[in-house]
Amino acid sequence: MEQPPTHTSQISQNWADRTSDTIGLVINFLIGMMLLIMCSVIVWQVFTRYALNDASSWSEEVARIMMTYMVMFGSAVVIKTGGHVTVTVLIDRVSPAVLKWLLIVRDLAMLVTLSVITWTGFAFAKLNAVQLSAAMDIPKIYIYAALWIGGGLMMGMLILARLSKNNSNWTAKADGFE
């Protein structure tokens, strides 16, 4: 007996869908690796602090850096799926014609905001490039790079989400918390 088509097979994917799916898979893998590193380092921190009575100096810094990158990269991934906190009281009550323009204004405002984050994050990273981190002596340009890399990824994922065939309004998906 033939199986009914799934949701993803019913809607053909365009290049934007395939590109954002691939980027999402890569980012999710990186986030998983960062989470593994962060958890391992935190376990090491607890062990050295309480079992050896001599806290590791570098582990807290590594955990903080991993968390920063995970937040920025994770924010880029959830743009496509609409996972960010969204207040939909306005878009739930307007006509479809008004909704189309409201979503365009929303996306332009997001692009402007993300452009500012990316631009100023890059400038901030360059400004602090000569400084070294306190515990590991890593140039801070690598730490602050999370701002402009994450902002750029979010802009890219937003553009790909709007070019997608599958997600014309990614805030309209119910998540069960309404």
N, C-alpha and C positions, 0 to 999 in steps of 0.2 A: 504494500500500500504506500502511496506517495505521501511524504510528509508535507504539511502545510509550510509555506514560506515563512521565514522569520522576518522580523522587522527590518533587520539590516539588509537582507537579500531583496526585500520588496523595493527598497529605494536604492537606485544605483548611486555609487559614490563618484564624485568628480575629483579632479586633481587636488582641490583644497581639502576635501575630506581625507583623502589618502595621505597627503602631506601632514596635516595636523594629527592624524592617527599615528603616523610614524614618529613625529616629533614627540607626541605624548608618550609613546612606548619607551623611547630613549630617555626622556625626562623621568618617567616613573622608575625605570631601572636605576638611573643615577640617584634618585631620591631613596630608593631601597638600599643602595650601597651606603649612602650617607647615613641612613638610619641605623644600619648595622654597625658602622664605624662609631657613631655617636653612642649607641647603647653599650658597645664594648668599652669605649673610653670611660663612660660613666661608671660601669662596673669596676673598671680598674681604679678609678678615683675613689670609690667607696672602699674597695679592698685596701688600697694604700693608706687611706685615712684612718680606718678603724682596725684593720688587722696589723698593719705595719707601723701604725702611729706616726706616719710621715707622708703627708698628702703630696700627691704628684703635682708638680707645678704647671705642667702643660695640658693636662687632660681637660680642665675646665675651659680653657681657651679653644681647644679643638671642638668640644661639644657646642660651644657658642657659635663658632664659625659654621659647623655643620647645620645647626638649627637655622641660621640666617639663610644659607643657601637653600635648604629644604623649603622654607617658607616662600622665598621668591620663585623658585622653580615650580613648587606646587601651585602657587597662584596662577602661573601661566597655564598649567594643565587644566585647572577647573574653569577657566574662562570659557572653553568650548562647551562644557557640559552644564554650565550655569550653576556651579557649586558655590559660588560666592553668595554671601548674605545679600538678599535683594528685598527691597520693599516694593511690592507690586500694587499698592493701593491705587495708584494713578493709572497704570497701564491696564489694570483689570476693568476699569470703568470707562474707557474711551472707545470710540468707534474704530473699526479696522483702518479707516483712512487716516485718522489722527494717530493711531498706534504706529503706523508705518513711519510717520515723520517723527514721532516721539522717540522711537528706537534709533533713528538716524541721529537725532540730537544727543541721545544718551551715548551712542558709540563715538560720536565726535568728541564729546566731553571726556570720555574715557581715553581716547587717543591723545588728546591734549594733555591730560593729567599724566599719562604714562610717558609721553614725550618729555615732559618736565622732569619726571623721576629719572628717566634714562639719561637725559642731558646733564642734569645736576649731579647724578650719581657718578657719571664719567668724570666730570670736572672735580668732584670731591675725591675720587680715587686718584686722579692725577696730582691733586694738591697734596695728598698725604702719601704719595709714593715713596718718599724718602724716609718716612717713619717706619719703625719696626714694631712688631707686636711684642707685648711685654714678656711673655713666657717662652715663645718659640723663635723669636727673631725673624719672623716672616715679614716681608715688606707688606705694609697695609694696603697697597694697591690690589693685592689678591683678595684680601678680606672685603674691601669695599667694592670690588668688582661685582659682587652679588647684586648690588643696586642696579647697575646699568645692564648687566646681562639679564637679570630677571625682568626688568622693565622692557627691554627689547624683546624678550620671549613673550611677554604678555601682549605687547603690541602686535607681534606676528600672529599669535594665536587668536587675538581678537579679529584681525583682518581675515584670517583663514576661516574663522567661525562665521563671519558675515558673508563670505563667498561660498560657504557650504550649501549643498542641496538639502542636507538633513536638518539644519538648525537655523531656520529663518528667525525664530524668536526663542533663544535659549533660556529666557527667564520664565517662559510659560509652562515649563515642565513641572508637574506637581511632584513634591518630594515627600508628601505625607505629613508635613508639619504645618499645614495651613490652618 
